[in-house]
Amino acid sequence: MERFKKFIELADRAVAISESDASWETKYDMIFSPEISRAIYETNVDFDWCDPDADYVDDVLAFVFAVKAKADDIRLALTSNS
């Protein structure tokens, strides 16, 4: 259960970064870092995302969209089991 909570916490951090006023390059560097994306992968929670390999904006938005969708789904499962 802890890995799912960690995933949600990291997903929320990624969303907050993506919605910040920072430049897209900074958002990209922060999200695709050991502290966020690598930590997300280390939770071993499966999620699907397609890397558009386009620019900072597209990469950040695609990753964050997929992570947020999975986190929202996990939240639903956790609240229905409470």
Protein Blocks (a to p, Z undefined) as FASTA:
>chain_A
ZZmmmmmmmmmmmmmmmmmmbdfklmmmmmmcfklmmmmmmnopacddddeklafmlmmm
mmmmmmmmmmmmmmmmmmmmZZ
